[in-house]
Amino acid sequence: MSVSKESVDEKKQYTTESSIVSIIWSALKKASIIGIVYLAGYMQWSVAWFIGPLVLSVIRDQWKKTSVSRRNTAKAQALSSEKDVILARLNDLPAWVFFPDIERAEWLNRIIKQVWPNVNQYARQLVRDSIQPALKESLEKYKLSGFKFERIILGSVPFRIGGVKVYDKNIDRNEIVMDLDIFYAGDCDITFYLSGMKGGIRDFQLHGMLRVVMKPLITSIPLVGGLQVFFLNNPDIDFDLIGIADVLDMPGLSDILRRIVVETVANMMVLPNKFPIQLSQEVEAIELKAPEPEGVLRVHVVEAKHLMKKDIGMLGKGKSDPYAIITVGAQTFKTKVIDNTVDPKWDYWCEATVSSSEAQYLVCKLYDWDPKISGQTAHDFLGRATVEISNIVAKGFENSWITLEQAKHGMVHLRFTWLTLSKDYNDFQSILTETQLLQVSTLSTAILTVFIDSAKNLPQARSSTKPDPYAVLRVGGKTEKTDTVMRSIHPVWEKGFTFLVGNPENDSLYLTVTDQKTNSDIGQLTYKIKQLSTRPNLELSKEPFTLLKSGPETRIVLSMHLRILKRTAEEISEMQGDQPPLQRTSSTISSASIDSKQSFKGSEEPKSLPKDVSEEPTEELIESSNYSSLNSYSETAPGEQLLHRSVSDTSYAGDAGLGRIQLTLRYSIQRQRLIVVVHKISNIPLKDPSSIPDPYVKLYLLPERAKDSKRKTQVVKDNCNPVFDESFEYIINQAEVSNKKLEITVGTQKQVFYSSSNVLGQVIIDLGKFNITQPYHSWFDLLPEGSAE
């Protein structure tokens, strides 16, 4: 093929021009670098002005690569076939693979794919009407105004349902309850404006357990009166920012937007918040929109021990400034910050309403507080503890040291009390006495559910237009707000709220109706909660009330339920059984509560962990013990120096004469974890009073005996009857548990003269021989090393 001379000349000219442009661009870059260096020297700037942005840029690039990789993996799973999903998630298999009561849902996924365009349209409307106003209000608290969605397209990839579980036991016969394992990683296209700048969201991902409650069942079509849709716990949410927002997409800076998105979703449909859908006019709205919680969980965050050191000091790593965040569903509580310590004592109390105790769990996350840098905070993570609420409900109370997961070392001391709801006002005096003796002003004695139905004949805020009314309700320190009904003097809100009440004898419900246009009050109501004590079952239904600062014909329709908090009978009996005979008085509950508040000051503090434990990184995922140690040292006088030598429960030292170890074994189907609680050891043989062992317990999973399965308790000094009460977890599928053995070795840090090694005894437990889906609590005889199975 011949090439014309003109074409060759043109190519040479283009190459020459490109070379010249490249040389000029390279020269300009070098000149700019030299100019910046010269300017920095001339202005006597610190080298930190260069190192800081460089470090932040490197951190951001690495964080972005990790985030993109994680999102791409999740997206591939959502797009793959069922077989590919299983292969891609070998460490996080779909629930139906191992659990016979969870069914595959591929048929349902095909239906969702068919109706996805319609779901897309509904979701866009929901985001604009409900999520956008909430995001706008939350962002304005951070001085970020003008938030508005421009485009909302969820894309062509629907969400997947990994499995469906339909409950047929322990539910009301008038309802259908099912859980859906929801996973969404679609090709959404969302753009928005924030403070006049345009940004966008791509690769939005969500994963969580969604519960659908169909109630009540009716005899006419559609046979179900309504739906309640909600997440049992906070779902995992992630997304990628684009446009001008991409500048903020780095650790510490984009956390604000992510946190606000998570909080917005939580406030809509994470327990105790539910998203109601009314399907039939035969059903009263209060049945769907103001459900009564199951009970109240009282939490005492006592202290923590041996936390990681995160602050940088003059001589290396100093200590930390720890604080804790407690989360139960959408409810979040935060302790104060304790400066410069790795052994903080908070003595913090909080209470959370629980709507589904069998499925919800509590998460305690510990952080090291750091000052703001460039207006943002990036607090260091110190570990977390996860506690299944069902275990606390089964016993009524819990007191345990929990080993932190996702941390090299550290423990947190938590106490829990489960309170049921009573319709008998005579139970009020008992719970009031207890809270008064605890001397904690933030604790509650009752719970109030308020359903604000509607209002009639509201006055016009302006003579020419109707108001845009919304209602604000307040009980104690908590304030709730309804949606705004546009241009109406007869608004219908149909909204339910729940309030914890400190003292119904003194507290009141304060309600204000406000016009959004003028921001002026157009009605007020004050209702003394004590008035409900004379009502049947402490309830009133759809009662009209006259509003102050309104016309004589103005009415607001309310329904209210008051419930008194009460301990369970089983808990009272167990607590009385735990106490010495001289302490079993009529005020048993109150006395035990006082002890639980004060004992963190000395009697139950664990011994300091040895240095060799702190240096061993682990991935321990721990929950609280099922057994309390409230009275572990009740036989020893306060202040005595030999608390660790308390008398054991029995004089029997096992068949081999090496002592016995008390354990609890349990498998959590909900969280797919094997939980091992090491309670205590009794009667380690002592042949020489001058050679007392310093015992600890070490655990391995067999047959692999891999390093990542190693767990180790603290060391207890000079002790033949040590008490540990430490919990350990293994992430393991239920099908694998029956093929595993648990090796438990009792060692001593201090060599004893009568032993040739530091091993005092051993036991190997074949997990396949036990039904550990229920807690298995027992003593095991210690045997010589090598013959322990």
C-alpha positions in Angstrom: 0.0 0.0 0.0 1.4 3.4 -0.9 1.4 6.4 1.4 1.3 9.9 0.0 4.0 12.3 0.7 1.5 14.8 2.1 0.3 12.2 4.7 3.9 11.6 5.9 4.6 15.3 6.2 1.4 15.8 8.2 2.3 13.0 10.6 5.8 14.3 11.1 4.3 17.8 11.7 1.8 16.4 14.3 4.6 14.4 16.0 6.8 17.5 16.2 4.0 19.6 17.6 3.1 17.0 20.2 6.8 16.8 21.2 6.9 20.6 21.6 3.7 20.6 23.6 5.1 17.8 25.8 8.4 19.6 26.4 6.6 22.9 27.2 4.2 21.1 29.6 7.1 19.3 31.3 9.0 22.6 31.7 5.9 24.3 33.1 5.5 21.6 35.8 9.1 21.8 36.8 9.0 25.6 36.9 5.9 25.4 39.1 7.5 23.0 41.5 10.7 25.2 41.7 8.4 28.3 42.1 6.5 26.7 45.0 9.7 25.6 46.7 11.2 29.1 46.2 8.0 30.7 47.5 8.0 28.4 50.6 11.5 29.4 51.3 10.8 33.1 50.8 7.7 33.0 53.1 9.6 30.7 55.6 6.8 28.2 55.5 7.0 25.0 57.6 7.8 21.7 55.8 4.5 20.4 57.4 2.6 22.4 54.7 4.0 19.9 52.1 4.2 16.7 54.2 0.6 17.1 55.5 -1.2 17.2 52.1 1.1 14.5 50.8 0.2 12.2 53.6 -3.5 12.9 53.3 -3.3 12.3 49.6 -1.7 8.9 50.0 -4.1 7.9 52.8 -7.1 9.0 50.6 -5.8 7.0 47.6 -5.3 3.8 49.6 -8.7 4.2 51.3 -10.4 4.8 47.9 -8.8 1.7 46.4 -10.0 -0.4 49.4 -13.5 1.0 49.2 -13.7 0.6 45.4 -12.5 -3.0 45.7 -15.1 -3.8 48.4 -17.9 -2.2 46.4 -16.9 -4.0 43.2 -16.9 -7.4 45.0 -20.4 -6.7 46.4 -21.7 -5.6 43.1 -20.3 -8.7 41.4 -22.2 -10.8 43.9 -25.4 -9.0 43.2 -25.1 -9.5 39.5 -23.9 -13.1 39.6 -25.8 -16.3 39.4 -26.8 -18.2 42.6 -23.8 -20.5 42.2 -21.4 -17.7 41.8 -22.8 -16.0 44.9 -22.2 -19.1 47.0 -18.6 -19.4 45.7 -17.9 -15.7 46.2 -19.2 -15.7 49.8 -17.7 -18.9 51.2 -16.9 -17.0 54.4 -20.4 -15.4 54.6 -22.7 -17.9 53.1 -26.4 -17.2 52.5 -28.5 -18.1 55.5 -30.5 -20.9 53.7 -27.3 -22.9 53.2 -27.0 -24.0 56.8 -30.3 -23.2 58.4 -33.3 -25.5 57.6 -35.9 -22.9 58.7 -34.6 -20.3 56.2 -35.7 -21.0 52.7 -34.2 -20.1 49.3 -35.8 -17.1 47.6 -34.7 -17.3 44.0 -38.3 -17.4 42.8 -38.9 -14.2 44.8 -35.8 -12.6 43.2 -37.2 -13.3 39.8 -40.5 -11.6 40.7 -38.6 -8.6 42.1 -36.6 -8.3 38.9 -39.9 -8.2 37.0 -41.5 -5.5 39.1 -38.2 -3.5 39.6 -39.2 -0.6 37.3 -42.3 0.0 39.4 -40.3 -0.3 42.6 -37.9 2.2 41.1 -40.7 4.7 40.6 -42.1 4.2 44.2 -38.6 4.5 45.7 -37.9 7.8 43.9 -41.1 9.3 45.4 -40.3 7.9 48.8 -36.8 9.4 48.7 -38.1 12.9 47.7 -41.0 12.9 50.2 -39.4 11.4 53.2 -35.6 11.0 53.0 -34.8 14.4 51.3 -36.4 16.5 54.1 -34.7 14.5 56.8 -31.3 14.7 55.1 -31.7 18.5 54.6 -32.6 19.1 58.2 -29.6 16.9 59.4 -27.1 18.6 57.1 -28.2 22.0 58.2 -26.9 21.2 61.7 -23.4 21.0 60.1 -23.9 24.4 58.3 -24.5 22.5 55.0 -27.6 24.1 53.5 -29.6 23.8 50.3 -29.6 20.0 50.0 -31.8 18.7 47.2 -31.9 15.6 45.0 -31.7 16.4 41.3 -31.9 12.9 39.8 -32.7 9.5 41.5 -32.3 6.4 39.3 -31.9 3.1 41.1 -30.7 1.4 37.9 -31.6 -1.9 36.4 -30.1 -4.2 39.1 -32.7 -5.0 41.7 -32.0 -6.0 45.3 -31.5 -9.6 46.2 -33.1 -11.7 48.9 -30.6 -14.2 50.3 -33.2 -16.1 52.2 -36.6 -16.0 53.8 -37.6 -17.2 57.3 -41.3 -17.4 58.2 -42.1 -17.7 61.9 -44.7 -20.2 63.0 -44.0 -20.3 66.8 -44.3 -17.7 69.6 -46.2 -15.3 67.5 -49.8 -13.9 67.6 -52.2 -16.0 65.5 -53.5 -12.8 64.0 -50.2 -11.9 62.3 -47.6 -13.3 59.9 -43.9 -12.6 60.6 -41.1 -13.2 58.2 -37.4 -12.1 57.9 -35.8 -11.2 54.6 -32.0 -11.1 54.1 -31.8 -8.1 51.9 -28.7 -7.3 49.8 -28.6 -4.4 47.3 -25.5 -3.4 45.3 -27.0 -1.8 42.1 -26.1 0.6 39.4 -27.8 3.6 40.9 -27.4 7.1 39.5 -28.2 9.8 42.1 -27.2 13.4 41.9 -27.8 16.2 44.4 -27.1 19.8 45.2 -25.5 20.8 48.5 -24.5 24.4 49.3 -24.8 25.3 45.7 -22.4 22.5 44.6 -23.4 19.5 42.5 -22.4 16.0 43.7 -23.5 12.5 43.2 -23.7 9.0 44.6 -22.7 5.8 42.8 -22.4 2.2 43.9 -24.9 2.5 46.7 -24.9 -0.7 48.8 -27.2 -1.9 51.6 -27.2 -5.2 53.5 -29.4 -6.1 56.4 -32.1 -8.3 57.9 -35.5 -6.8 57.0 -38.6 -8.0 58.9 -42.1 -7.8 57.4 -45.0 -8.1 59.8 -48.4 -8.7 58.2 -51.2 -7.8 60.7 -54.0 -8.0 61.4 -55.4 -10.9 59.3 -58.9 -10.0 58.1 -61.7 -11.9 56.4 -62.0 -9.7 53.3 -59.6 -9.0 50.4 -56.6 -8.4 50.7 -56.8 -10.7 53.8 -54.1 -8.6 55.5 -54.9 -5.3 57.1 -51.5 -3.8 56.8 -47.7 -4.2 56.8 -44.9 -3.2 59.2 -41.5 -3.1 57.5 -38.4 -2.5 59.4 -34.8 -3.5 59.9 -34.0 -5.4 63.1 -30.7 -3.7 63.5 -28.8 -1.0 61.6 -28.1 -2.3 58.1 -24.6 -2.0 56.5 -24.6 1.0 54.1 -21.8 2.1 51.8 -21.6 4.3 48.7 -19.2 6.2 46.5 -19.2 10.0 46.2 -18.6 11.7 42.8 -18.4 15.2 41.4 -17.5 18.0 43.8 -18.4 15.6 46.7 -15.5 13.4 45.7 -13.2 16.0 47.2 -14.7 15.1 50.6 -14.6 11.4 50.0 -11.8 10.4 52.4 -11.7 9.1 55.9 -12.9 11.6 58.5 -14.3 14.0 55.9 -17.0 11.9 54.2 -18.1 10.3 57.5 -20.5 13.1 58.2 -22.6 12.4 55.1 -22.4 8.7 55.6 -23.4 9.0 59.2 -26.4 11.2 58.3 -27.6 8.7 55.6 -27.4 5.9 58.1 -29.2 7.9 60.8 -31.9 8.9 58.3 -32.6 5.3 57.3 -32.5 4.3 61.0 -35.0 7.0 62.0 -37.4 5.7 59.3 -37.2 1.9 59.6 -34.8 0.5 62.1 -36.3 -0.6 65.4 -38.0 0.9 67.3 -39.0 2.8 64.2 -41.2 1.0 61.7 -42.4 1.8 58.2 -46.2 1.1 58.2 -48.3 0.4 55.1 -52.1 0.3 55.6 -53.8 -2.0 53.2 -57.4 -2.0 54.4 -59.6 0.7 55.8 -61.0 -1.9 58.2 -57.9 -1.6 60.3 -57.3 1.2 62.8 -54.1 3.1 62.0 -53.0 2.9 65.7 -52.6 -0.9 65.3 -49.8 -0.4 62.7 -48.4 3.0 63.6 -48.2 2.9 67.4 -47.2 -0.6 68.5 -46.2 -1.2 72.1 -42.5 -2.3 72.6 -41.7 -5.6 74.2 -39.7 -4.2 77.1 -36.9 -1.9 78.2 -33.2 -2.8 78.4 -31.4 -0.9 81.2 -27.6 -0.7 80.5 -24.9 0.2 83.0 -21.6 0.9 81.3 -19.3 0.5 84.3 -15.7 0.6 83.1 -13.1 -0.8 80.7 -9.7 -2.4 81.2 -6.4 -2.6 79.3 -7.5 -0.7 76.2 -5.1 0.0 73.4 -2.9 3.1 73.5 -3.7 5.4 70.6 -2.4 8.8 71.6 1.1 9.8 70.5 3.3 11.2 73.3 6.8 12.6 73.5 8.3 9.2 74.3 6.1 7.2 71.9 2.6 6.0 72.4 0.9 7.5 75.4 -2.5 6.5 76.7 -6.0 7.1 75.2 -9.0 9.3 75.9 -11.7 6.6 75.7 -15.5 6.9 75.4 -18.2 4.4 74.5 -21.1 4.4 72.2 -24.0 2.1 72.9 -26.4 1.2 70.1 -29.6 -0.7 70.2 -31.3 -0.5 66.8 -31.7 3.2 66.0 -31.1 4.2 69.6 -27.6 5.6 70.3 -26.1 6.6 73.7 -22.7 8.1 74.4 -20.6 8.1 77.6 -18.4 11.0 78.6 -14.7 11.1 77.6 -12.2 9.9 80.3 -8.9 11.6 79.6 -5.5 10.0 79.5 -6.2 6.4 80.6 -6.5 2.9 79.3 -8.6 1.8 82.3 -11.6 4.3 82.2 -14.4 4.2 84.7 -17.6 5.7 83.3 -20.5 4.6 85.6 -22.9 5.5 82.8 -26.5 4.5 82.7 -28.9 4.4 79.7 -32.2 2.7 78.7 -33.4 1.5 75.3 -36.8 0.3 74.2 -36.8 -3.2 72.6 -39.4 -4.3 70.1 -37.9 -7.7 69.1 -35.7 -9.2 71.8 -35.1 -12.5 70.0 -33.6 -10.8 67.0 -32.1 -7.5 68.2 -28.6 -7.1 69.7 -26.7 -4.4 71.5 -23.4 -3.0 70.2 -20.9 -1.2 72.4 -18.1 0.5 70.5 -15.1 2.2 72.2 -13.2 5.1 70.7 -10.3 7.3 71.5 -11.3 10.9 71.4 -9.1 13.1 69.3 -9.3 16.9 68.8 -10.7 18.2 65.5 -8.3 18.6 62.6 -9.4 20.9 59.8 -12.8 21.0 61.3 -13.3 17.2 61.2 -12.8 14.5 63.8 -11.2 11.1 63.2 -11.5 9.3 66.5 -9.5 6.0 66.8 -11.4 2.8 67.1 -10.6 0.8 70.3 -12.8 -2.2 69.8 -16.4 -3.4 70.1 -18.6 -5.8 72.0 -21.8 -7.4 70.7 -24.5 -8.7 73.1 -27.6 -10.6 72.0 -30.6 -9.2 73.9 -32.4 -12.6 73.9 -29.8 -13.9 76.4 -30.5 -11.0 78.8 -34.2 -11.5 78.5 -33.9 -15.2 79.3 -32.2 -14.5 82.6 -33.5 -11.0 83.5 -30.2 -9.5 84.3 -26.6 -9.8 83.3 -23.2 -8.7 84.7 -20.1 -9.5 82.7 -16.7 -8.5 81.5 -16.7 -8.7 77.7 -13.5 -9.1 75.7 -13.4 -6.6 72.9 -13.5 -7.7 69.3 -11.5 -6.1 66.5 -8.9 -5.0 69.0 -5.5 -6.5 70.1 -6.7 -6.4 73.7 -9.1 -4.8 76.1 -12.3 -5.6 78.1 -15.4 -3.7 78.9 -17.6 -4.2 82.0 -21.4 -4.0 81.3 -24.4 -4.7 83.4 -27.9 -5.3 82.0 -31.4 -5.4 83.5 -34.4 -6.5 81.5 -37.7 -4.7 82.4 -41.1 -5.9 81.3 -44.2 -3.7 80.9 -47.0 -3.9 83.4 -50.6 -2.5 83.2 -50.9 -2.5 87.0 -50.1 0.9 88.5 -49.5 -0.8 91.9 -46.1 -1.9 90.5 -45.0 1.7 90.3 -43.8 2.1 93.9 -41.4 -0.9 93.6 -39.6 0.4 90.5 -39.6 4.0 91.9 -37.9 2.8 95.1 -35.2 1.1 93.1 -34.4 4.1 90.9 -34.3 6.4 93.9 -31.8 4.1 95.7 -29.6 3.9 92.6 -29.4 7.7 92.8 -29.3 8.0 89.0 -31.6 10.8 87.8 -31.8 9.6 84.2 -33.5 6.2 84.9 -37.2 5.6 84.1 -40.1 4.0 85.9 -42.6 3.8 83.1 -43.1 4.1 79.3 -45.7 6.2 77.6 -47.0 5.5 74.0 -48.8 8.4 72.4 -50.7 8.2 69.1 -51.6 11.6 67.7 -54.5 11.0 65.3 -55.7 14.3 64.0 -56.9 17.8 64.8 -60.1 19.7 64.0 -60.8 23.4 63.3 -57.3 24.7 63.8 -57.2 28.5 63.6 -55.7 30.1 60.5 -52.2 31.5 61.0 -53.0 34.2 58.4 -56.3 35.5 57.5 -56.0 34.6 53.8 -54.5 31.1 53.9 -54.8 27.9 55.8 -52.0 26.8 58.1 -49.3 24.2 57.4 -49.5 22.5 60.8 -47.2 20.0 62.5 -47.2 18.8 66.1 -44.3 18.7 68.6 -44.5 16.4 71.6 -42.2 16.5 74.6 -41.9 14.3 77.7 -38.9 14.9 80.0 -35.9 15.6 77.8 -37.2 13.8 74.7 -38.9 15.7 71.8 -40.7 14.2 68.8 -42.2 15.8 65.8 -44.9 14.8 63.2 -44.8 15.5 59.5 -46.3 18.7 58.2 -49.7 18.6 56.6 -49.9 21.3 54.0 -52.8 23.9 53.9 -55.2 22.2 56.3 -57.2 23.2 59.3 -58.2 19.5 59.8 -54.8 17.8 59.6 -54.6 14.0 59.9 -51.2 12.9 61.2 -51.7 9.3 62.5 -48.3 9.1 64.1 -47.2 7.1 67.1 -44.4 8.0 69.6 -42.8 6.3 72.6 -41.4 8.1 75.6 -39.6 6.8 78.7 -41.0 8.5 81.8 -38.9 9.3 84.9 -41.9 9.6 87.3 -45.5 9.5 86.0 -46.6 11.2 89.3 -44.7 14.4 88.3 -44.1 14.3 84.6 -46.4 15.7 81.9 -46.9 15.5 78.2 -46.4 18.8 76.4 -47.9 19.2 72.9 -47.6 22.2 70.6 -49.2 22.6 67.2 -47.1 25.0 65.0 -47.7 26.6 61.6 -44.7 26.0 59.4 -45.3 29.1 57.3 -45.2 31.6 60.1 -43.4 29.4 62.7 -46.1 30.5 65.2 -47.9 28.3 67.7 -51.6 27.8 67.0 -52.4 25.4 69.8 -51.0 24.0 73.1 -51.8 21.1 75.4 -50.4 20.0 78.8 -51.5 16.6 80.0 -50.4 15.2 83.4 -49.4 11.6 82.9 -50.7 10.7 86.4 -54.2 11.0 85.1 -53.8 7.7 83.2 -53.4 5.9 86.5 -57.2 5.9 87.0 -58.0 4.6 83.5 -58.7 1.0 82.8 -55.4 -0.7 81.8 -53.8 2.7 82.0 -55.1 3.6 78.5 -57.3 6.1 76.7 -58.4 5.7 73.1 -59.2 8.5 70.6 -60.0 11.1 73.1 -60.5 14.7 71.9 -58.7 17.4 73.9 -59.2 21.2 73.8 -56.1 23.2 72.7 -55.1 26.4 74.4 -54.3 29.4 72.2 -56.9 28.1 69.7 -60.5 28.6 69.0 -63.3 27.2 71.2 -64.1 24.5 68.6 -60.5 23.3 68.2 -59.8 19.7 69.2 -56.9 17.3 68.9 -57.5 13.5 69.1 -55.0 11.4 71.0 -54.6 7.8 72.2 -52.2 7.0 75.1 -51.0 3.9 76.8 -49.0 4.0 80.1 -46.9 0.9 81.1 -45.0 0.5 84.4 -41.5 -1.0 84.2 -41.2 -4.2 86.1 -38.5 -6.9 86.8 -39.5 -10.5 85.9 -40.4 -12.9 88.7 -37.6 -15.3 87.5 -35.0 -12.6 88.0 -36.3 -11.7 91.5 -36.1 -15.3 92.5 -32.6 -15.8 91.1 -31.3 -12.7 92.7 -32.7 -13.7 96.0 -31.1 -17.1 95.7 -27.7 -15.6 95.0 -27.7 -13.4 98.1 -26.5 -14.6 101.5 -29.4 -15.4 103.9 -28.9 -12.3 106.0 -29.4 -10.1 102.9 -32.7 -11.6 101.7 -35.0 -8.8 102.8 -38.1 -7.3 101.3 -35.9 -4.8 99.5 -33.9 -7.5 97.7 -34.2 -5.9 94.3 -33.2 -2.4 95.4 -30.2 -3.8 97.4 -29.0 -5.8 94.5 -29.3 -2.8 92.2 -27.3 -0.7 94.7 -24.6 -3.3 94.7 -24.6 -3.4 90.9 -24.0 0.3 90.8 -21.2 0.4 93.4 -19.4 -2.8 92.9 -17.3 -1.5 90.0 -15.3 0.5 92.6 -13.4 -2.6 93.7 -14.8 -6.0 94.3 -15.2 -7.2 90.7 -12.4 -5.5 88.9 -10.4 -8.1 86.9 -6.7 -8.4 87.6 -4.5 -6.4 85.3 -3.6 -8.3 82.1 0.0 -9.3 81.7 2.3 -7.8 79.1 2.5 -10.9 77.1 -1.2 -10.9 76.6 -1.3 -7.3 75.4 1.3 -8.1 72.7 -0.8 -10.9 71.1 -3.1 -9.6 68.3 -6.3 -11.4 68.1 -9.6 -11.2 66.3 -11.8 -12.1 69.2 -15.5 -11.5 68.8 -17.0 -11.6 72.2 -20.4 -11.3 73.8 -21.5 -11.3 77.4 -21.5 -14.3 79.6 -24.8 -16.0 80.4 -23.9 -16.2 84.0 -23.4 -13.4 86.5 -20.6 -13.0 89.0 -22.4 -10.6 91.2 -21.4 -12.4 94.4 -18.1 -14.1 93.3 -16.3 -12.7 96.3 -19.2 -12.4 98.8 -17.4 -14.7 101.3 -14.5 -12.4 101.8 -14.6 -9.2 103.8 -14.2 -5.9 101.9 -10.7 -4.6 101.7 -9.1 -8.0 102.5 -6.0 -8.6 100.4 -6.6 -12.3 99.6 -9.9 -12.0 97.6 -8.5 -14.3 95.0 -8.2 -17.1 97.5 -11.9 -17.4 98.1 -13.3 -20.8 99.0 -14.3 -22.9 96.0 -17.8 -24.4 95.4 -16.6 -27.9 96.2 -13.7 -29.7 97.6 -13.7 -32.2 94.7 -10.6 -31.9 92.5 -11.7 -34.2 89.7 -10.7 -37.8 88.8 -7.1 -36.8 88.1 -6.8 -34.6 91.1 -5.8 -31.6 89.0 -8.9 -29.5 89.6 -12.0 -28.7 87.6 -12.9 -25.9 85.2 -16.4 -24.4 84.8 -17.5 -23.5 81.2 -20.5 -22.4 79.2 -20.7 -23.5 75.6 -23.3 -22.0 73.2 -23.7 -21.5 69.4 -25.5 -18.4 68.2 -27.5 -19.3 65.1 -28.4 -15.6 64.6 -24.8 -14.5 64.5 -23.1 -17.8 63.4 -20.7 -17.8 66.3 -19.4 -20.3 68.8 -19.4 -18.7 72.2 -17.2 -20.1 75.1 -17.4 -18.6 78.5 -14.6 -19.5 81.0 -16.1 -19.0 84.4 -13.7 -20.4 87.0 -11.3 -23.1 88.1 -11.6 -24.9 91.4 -9.1 -26.9 93.5 -5.8 -26.6 91.7 -3.6 -28.9 93.8 -1.3 -27.0 96.2 1.6 -29.2 97.4 3.7 -26.3 98.8 2.2 -23.1 100.3 5.3 -21.2 99.0 4.6 -22.2 95.4 1.1 -20.9 94.5 0.4 -20.9 90.8 -0.5 -17.9 88.6 -3.2 -19.6 86.4 -4.6 -18.6 83.1 -6.7 -20.5 80.4 -5.7 -20.9 76.8 -8.1 -22.2 74.1 -7.6 -23.6 70.6 -10.0 -25.1 68.0 -9.0 -28.6 66.7 -8.0 -30.3 64.5 -6.2 -27.3 62.9 -4.9 -25.7 66.1 -4.3 -22.6 64.0 -2.9 -19.4 65.5 -6.0 -17.4 64.7 -8.1 -19.8 66.9 -6.0 -19.1 70.0 -7.8 -17.3 72.8 -6.3 -16.5 76.3 -7.7 -15.3 79.5 -6.0 -12.9 81.9 -3.6 -14.2 84.5 -4.8 -14.4 88.1 -1.9 -14.1 90.6 -1.4 -16.5 93.5 -4.6 -18.5 93.1 -5.8 -22.0 93.3 -9.4 -21.1 92.7 -9.3 -18.3 90.1 -12.5 -16.7 88.7 -12.3 -15.4 85.1 -15.8 -14.9 83.8 -14.4 -14.1 80.3 -16.2 -14.8 77.0 -14.7 -15.7 73.7 -16.2 -16.2 70.2 -15.3 -18.0 67.1 -16.8 -17.1 63.7 -17.8 -20.5 62.4 -20.7 -22.0 60.3 -23.1 -24.2 62.1 -22.3 -27.2 59.9 -18.6 -27.0 60.8 -19.2 -27.0 64.6 -19.9 -30.7 64.9 -16.5 -31.5 63.3 -14.5 -29.4 65.7 -13.0 -30.0 69.1 -12.1 -27.4 71.7 -8.8 -27.7 73.5 -8.7 -26.0 76.8 -5.4 -25.8 78.7 -4.9 -24.4 82.1 -1.3 -23.0 82.5 0.6 -21.0 85.1 2.7 -18.0 84.3 4.9 -18.8 87.4 6.6 -22.1 87.3 5.6 -24.4 90.3 8.3 -26.7 91.7 6.2 -29.9 91.5 5.4 -29.5 87.7 7.9 -30.1 84.9 6.0 -27.6 82.6 3.7 -24.6 83.0 0.7 -26.8 82.0 -1.5 -27.6 85.1 -4.2 -29.5 83.3 -6.1 -29.9 80.1 -9.5 -30.9 78.7 -10.5 -31.5 75.1 -14.3 -31.2 74.3 -15.8 -32.8 71.2 -18.4 -30.2 70.2 -20.2 -32.7 68.0 -21.4 -34.6 71.2 -23.3 -31.6 72.6 -26.4 -29.6 71.6 -24.9 -26.2 72.0 -27.7 -24.3 70.2 -28.8 -24.0 73.8 -26.4 -22.9 76.6 -24.5 -25.9 78.0 -23.1 -25.0 81.4 -21.0 -27.6 83.2 -17.8 -28.5 85.2 -15.1 -30.4 83.4 -12.3 -32.4 85.1 -8.8 -31.3 84.2 -6.6 -34.1 83.0 -2.8 -34.5 82.4 -1.6 -32.9 79.1 -1.7 -35.4 76.3 -4.5 -37.6 77.8 -7.2 -34.9 78.1 -9.7 -36.0 75.5 
